[in-house]
Amino acid sequence: MKDLKLPEPIAAYFEADTQNAQAVARCFTRDGLVLDEGRTHSGLSAIEAWKTDSSAKYTYTAKPHTLENQGRKYIVTARVTGNFPGSPVDLRYSFTLERSRIATLEIAP
């Protein structure tokens, strides 16, 4: 599998995802949005809570393998492996970037 050249804010997100909720939240704009599992998490404290909650429920690793660019949107497909139903699964992470941060992230199968 080839190494992807992810835009810096996206590479920072996947690195932070291996660390902690505060590191993940720092990747977003002040009013950033995360859409995951049918729920919307708005703002840094909500994003931090979302990551804290998901980390408490599941242990997983996400390995990006595909990158598509559609204007301001970047779609990264990652193989996610962990202790959740259906593991492993390929998930699509749709990022919209703003001022070297993530403005929106939507995670979908």
Protein Blocks (a to p, Z undefined) as FASTA:
>chain_A
ZZddddfklmmmmmmmmmcmklmmmmpcfkbccdeehiacedjklmmmmmmmmmmmpccd
dddfbdcdehjaccdddddddjdehiacddddddddeehiafbdcddZZ
